[in-house]
Amino acid sequence: MSTEVNSQKTAVWNTGAETYYNYIGGEWVPSLTGETYPSLNPAHTDEVLGYFQKSNEVDVQKAIESAKRAFPEWKNTSPISRGDILFKLIFLIQQEKEEWEGDGARKGQA
């Protein structure tokens, strides 16, 4: 377990927290700012759960333009295929939820 110091100069735990990226144009990319911010465990505010991109207006515009380019293909995808994609997404979200729920420390039980 490594420690790092936040802007208030207090120690925070880093339990191997991942850095998450922006999903733009079918790729995981860092913000153009090159900066991240920590997401803290609300039950243990000295524990970092993950680092997220500190995106700026240009990042947002790139995401919007990418979504606009992708929309015609999505619009022309059959409702059955769209449903299959959404059900796969639901399954993945449920798996993540179960993983987080299984970690009692993150729920304030440790």
N, C-alpha and C positions, 0 to 999 in steps of 0.2 A: 504494500500500500504506500503510495507516495503522497506527499503533501504539497500543497501549493498555496500561495497567498492571494486572497482576493483584494479588491480595491479598499476595503476597510482595514487591511493589514491584520486580518485574523486568519488563523490556520483553517483550512478546509480539507476534508478527506477527498482523495481521488481514488476510488475503488476500481481503477482501470476503466473509467468512464470513456465512452466512445465519443468521437467527434462526428456529428451528422452534417451532411451537405445538402445543398439545394438540388432538387431534381428538375432540370431544365433541358428540354430538347432530347429526352431519353437518356440523359447522363447525370450522374451525381457530380456536382461541381462546387468548388468553394465560392464564397462570396467574393465579389470584386474588391471589397474592402480588405480582405485578407484577415479579418478579425472574427473572433467567436466570443460567445458569452456562455457562462455556465448556467445550467438548470439545476436548482438545488432541491433536495428532498424536503418537502414541507414538514415532515415529521422530525427530521434531523437536518436543520438548515446549514450545518457545517459539512454535509455530504453532497458532493457533486454527482448528479445522475448522468449528465451528458453535456457536451458542448455543442452549441448551435451557431449557425452562421449569422453574423451581424450584417445582414443584407442591406443594400441601399436601393435607391430609386432605379438605378440602371439594372440591377439584378431583377427587380420586380418587372420592369419593362421587358426584359429578355424572357421572363417566364410567361408574361401575357402574350407576347408575340409567338412564342413556341406553342402555347395553347391554341391560339388562333389558327396556326398552321396545322395542328393536329385535329382540329374540330371536324373538317370535312370528312376525313376517314372515319371518325367515330360516328358522325351523323349517318354515314352510309353503311355502318355495321348493323347487321340484323338485330332485332330486339332479343332474339334467343342468344346470339353470341354476346351481346352486351350483358345479358343476365348471367351468362356463364362467367364472364370476367368479373362482374360484381360479386358473385357468390364466392369466387376464388379469393377476392379481396376480403370478404367477410371472414372466410376461413383463416386467412393469415392474421387478421386483426384478433380473432379469438385465440389463436395460438399465442400471440404476444401477450394478450390479456392474462391468459392462464399462467404464463411464465412469470409475469409481474406479480400476480396474486399469490403465486407459490413462494415468493420471497418475502417472508414475514418481517424481515428487517426494514424493508422499504415501506411497510405498512405501519411502522411505529411500534412493532411488537418486540423489538430487540432492546 
